[in-house]
Amino acid sequence: MNDITALADAARLGHETRARANDHAALKLWLRMLSSVTAIEAEIRRRLRARYGISLARFDYLAQLHRHKGGLRMRDLSRCLMVTGGNITALTDELEREGLVTRMSSPTDRRSWIVNLTVAGRHSFEAMAREHEEWILELFAPLDERAIGQIYEHLGTLRGQRPDKAAATTARQPRR
């Protein structure tokens, strides 16, 4: 294999290039999942930027407000998106200037701000969300519904696993 082919394979495989033949199957699975999520997220970011001139962070911000019809306090929005309050303030400032969100003081806490989508923000997000869903369906098209259901169930089992319990069983697992 020449250097160019090796580089192309590494770019395509991403995190999976870290795996060795004798690594645990679980490690290989983790690297494959990480590679897949990274590639899909990069493609969604690219499409959002190209089609709507919006970042994934802004899309996620609008999605949270769309889910919470009564609006969200900025600190709750920060928790939902797992970003700092400073990031939320900067995004809110930008989206407010563009007429996509409004910010008003909380009637119960004068130190707190509640952010809502404007009508224009709601319509704009709904158009993006419809296309985003089509992109996800397209990117998952290589998998049939049965495979998607199985992966979903398996990941649900994994997600429900307590980290302390999983760590206790790791030492007993043989290499595959």
N, C-alpha and C positions, 0 to 999 in steps of 0.2 A: 504494500500500500504506500503510495507516495505521500509527501507532506500535505499537498493540497487536499487530497481525499481525506486524510486524517483530520485536517482542520474542518472540512465540511461536515464530516461525521460528528465531530465534537460540537459544532454549532447546532446541528440538528438534535443531538442527544442531550445537550446541556448538562445538567447535574448528573446524569447517568454515566458520564465518562469517569466519574470518581469511583464507580463500582469495580471490584476485582472479581475474578471468576470464583474465588473461594469465599466471598462474602456471604453472610446470612441472606436468605431469600427476603426476609423482612427489610433489610437494609437496601437491597436492590429495588424492592417495591417502593420504599420511601423515596429513593432517588428518582424512580420513574414517575411517581405521583408529583413530586416537586418539579420535575422537568415539564410534565404535562401542564400543570397549573401555570407555571411561568410562561410557557409558550402561548397558552390560551389568553392569559392576561395581557401579554405583550401585543397580541393581535387585536384584542378588544380595545386596548389603549390606542393603537395605531388607527383603527377604524373610527373611534370616537373623535380623535383629533382631525382625521382627514374629512370626515363627513359633517361634523358639527363644530369643529374648532374648540372642543371641550376636553378637559382632562378627566381621567377616571375618578380622581378625587372629587371633582365638581359633580360628576354624574352620581357618585355614591351619596354625596351631600343632598342633592335634589331627591334622590330615591328615598332617603330617610324622611325628608319632609313630606314626600308624597304618601308615605305609609302612615304618617301621623297627621291626620287632617286638621287637628286643633293646633298644630305647630309644636315646636320643641324649644325648651330652654337651651340656650347655647351650651351650657355645661353638659346637658343630657345628649345633645348632638355630638359633642366632643367624645363622650363615653361610647355612644353607638358606633362612631367611626374610628374609635381608638386612636385619636390624634390629640394634640395639645390644644388648649384653649386659644393660643395664639394663631394656630392654623385655622381654627374655626372663625376667629375674628377676621382674618385676612380674606377667607373665602366669602364670608358674609358681606364684608365691605364690597368686594368685587360683584357678587351676585345682586346686591342691593342697587349698586350703580347701574347695572344692566336691566333693572326692573323685574328680576326673576323672583326675588324674595323681599319681604318686609320685615322690619325688626321693630318691636315695641316693648316697652318696659312691662314687666310682670305686675299684675295688680296685687299680688300677694307678697312680692319681694322686690323692692325698688332697686336692688343691686343686680337683679337678674333680667335678662332680655329673652323674649320669646320670638322665634323666627318662624315665618309662614311662607308658603309659596304664594306668589301672586297668581292671578288668572293666567297671565302670559307665561309664568314659570311652570304652572301646572300643564298647560297645553304643550309647551316646549319639551318638558320632561316626558310626557306621555308619548310624543312622537319618537323621541330618542329610545324610550323603553321598548316600544313595539319593534323597532329595528334591532335593538340590542338582543331581544329574544330571538329574532330570526337568525342573528349571527351565532348565538349559542347553539341553536338547533343545527345550523350548518356545520359548526365546528365539531359537534358530537355525532354527526350523520354517519361516520364509519361504524358506530355501535348501534346494534338493533335495540328495540325497546326492552327485550329480555335482559340483555347485557347491562343496559343502563339501570334497570331495576335491581339486578344483582349487585352491581357496584355500589349503588345507593344504599342498599341494605347492609352490605359489608362495612362500608364507611360509617354508617350509623352505629353499628356494633363497636367499631373501633373508637368512634367519638364518645360513646357512652362508657368506655373503659376508664376506670380511675387510674391516674398516673402512678400512684403509689402501689396499686395492685399489679399493674403492668410491669413495673420495675422489679417486683419480687419474683415474677415468673421468668424474667429474661434470662437469668443465670442458668435456669434449668433447660433452656432450649438448645438443641444441638445445631451445629452449622449444617446448612443444606447446599 
